[in-house]
Amino acid sequence: MKATPYRPLKLLAGLNTLFLVSIVLSLLEVAGGAHAQEAPVCTGKNYVEELAKTRPDLLAKAEAEATATPNGQGRLWKIEKEGIEPSWLMGTIHVTDPRILDLPESVLQAFDGAGTVVIETTDILDPRKMAGATTSRPELTMFTDGSTLFSHLSEDDATALRAVLEERGIPPYSVQKMKPWVLSSVFALPKCQLALIAHDAPLDIMLAKKAQADGKDVDGLETGAEQVEAISSLPFDMHMRGLVELARGGSLVDDMNETMLALYLQGRIALMMPVVKAAVPERESSMEDYAAFEQTIVTMRNHTMAERATPFLENGSAFIAVGALHLPGQEGVVELLREKGYTLTSVE
């Protein structure tokens, strides 16, 4: 395993908000041809298996960190409060993969019994709202000062980025005005995932569309504009560094994808980041970047999600789906809802 910085891999875990996934889908339309491909099978190394063979000491340390994290095990939680019909909280992963879309019976039963389904943002289901989120403040997603993405890169990095874009079937000229965090959402997904989402919707979108087809109420906890603002508020230089490292990441992104999917299917959510940290050591200089990232993209949004979930929980019979990494921790959504007086129990 390469001793390279794992910051871009940690960004993978948070950059793919539902709104960013919708932008990826738009880019696939621009690229063309992706829909004609045979749906691929994703490959990559599972870091847990690799560490078990090569560095069991590091794996043990990662597992100890995960064990010490509150609410680190479980992707489906039952939410109860006296006098209210039970609701459900599901941690999702914003990808398309046959293993992910094949939902366990416990999830299907919770979903079928819910009257309301709530996802991170419903703006992705309405093209007008999605367009409004990106056009109301174009400077958040596009260069509006006459510069381009490539003009902010060294010649070597610009050449490398163009090559990777072309390899993925995305014409460089079509994305040269996009801010780096938009493209990072593309490189944070393996090529196999880009091809898969050309065939099927990611899990969260699939759930929302199924809910609509079943006649359920569908709502969101955030707006697309809020997700855009949060991500774009992070330092520009941080986004540029992350983009270049993701573009040059090669098989690391595939390995991260496989590791996260495997751990997600086991419900071992809190082990995701410790395992990546153990497998792909981080440079000291990237720690400050990630601290800002985690606070803005994970922790602050956890509080927003918990607060906005409350009215749905008070009405009862809600099925709430958010990114799995928002669940664990002392300031994770599970613990924040407990502080509001709800009883949460892991069931899957």
ABEGO torsion letter per residue (X at the ends): XBBBBAAAAAAAAAABBAAAAAAAAAAAAAAEGAAABBBBBBBEBBAAAAAAAABAAAAAAAAAAAAABBGABEABBBBBBBGBBBBBBBBBBBBBBAAAABBBAAAAAAAAABABBBBABAAAABAAAAAAAAAABAAAABBAAGBBAAAABBAAAAAAAAAAAAAAGBBAAAAAABBAAAAAAAAABBAAAAAAAAABBBAAAAAAAAAAAAGBBBBBABBAAAAAAAAAABBAAAAAAAAAAAAAAEAAAAAAAAAAAAAAAAGBAAAAAAAAAAABBBBAAAAAAAAAAAAAAAAAAAAAAAAAAAAAAAAEGBBBBBBAAAABEAABAAAAAAAAGBBBBBAX
